[in-house]
Amino acid sequence: MIQDCGDGHLLPSCCIYWVPIRLRHLKPESYTPKVVLIGPFQYGNERLQGMERHKQILFKGFSQRAISSLDDLVHLAKHLEPKVRASYSESINFTEQELVKLTLMDAGFIIELFIMSYEMDELHNDAKLSLKWLLGSILHDLLLFQNQLPFFVIEELFNKSFPLTVVVVCPASIKLKANKSKCLLALKFSRQVLKIPQTSVDDETELLFHNMIALEQCHYPYKSYITNYAIILDRLIDTYKDADLLIRNKIINNHLGHSNKVALLFNGLWECHSIEFQL
């Protein structure tokens, strides 16, 4: 028992956490998967076992598509297993074989899902994923803070499977102006002009911010940039008239309907995460 209990230290590679109870209780639906389980934290949830067989089907498609053999992919997953285990804040009660299987299955499923989403014909021919509501729910679940795999697993598995593929990621008297920077946090204030990056607000925005803020509070407690951004928007927006001003200045692209929904969204972010941060 003493040998197996570890030393309780948080390892440097830790990057995936349980959402703190005080945050989860405020809005549990913002952190709870609805369709698909990813990673060991959620494993065994009987309510969501319906997608497990379809995950296997997509993994089969991924393994057939990959240039590397299945044995090579399993060998890679075994090599990454200690680093994967160390990426979670809680103890993972899986054997090496079980964690390798889960990691490989989930990572392959995610890669195949993204490839199929790019190749729309493949998506339309899939019995389940051709249902638009289901695909939307899966993408919703992939955003959730504790329903995650470490990104390095997906990256290394992709590079191993498609070694010749190159991935290119494309980058109180105050006036408000839209900043065309692609960085959400590129707020600039000069000569009584506050420039704020353009952002779109839709049905997924609240969930995305809740989970980014939860990540900051666990992993980057002294670099709370997203939280500070949410505070600034909360201070700027009190009513729908304030939201209208940002919409007219093309700072916010509103896909929620009435601008009062935009105001409620940004006011609600700060209320849910009522921890004091200094700007």
Buried (B, 14 or more C-beta within 10 A) or exposed (E): EEEEEEEEEEEEBBBBBBBEEEBBEBBEEBBBBEBBBBBBBBBEEEEBEEBEEBBEBBBBBBBEBBEBEBEEBBBBBBEBBEBBBBBBBEEBEBEEEEBBBBBBBBBBBBBBBBBBBEEEEBBEEBEBBEEEEBBEBBBBBBBBBBBBBBEBBBEBBBEBBBEEEEEEEEEEEEEBEBBEBEEBEEBEEEEEEBBBBBBEBEEBBBBBBBBBBBBBBBBEEEEBEBBBBBBBBBEBBEEBEBBBBBBEBEBBEBEBEEBBBBBBBBBBBBEBBEEEBEE
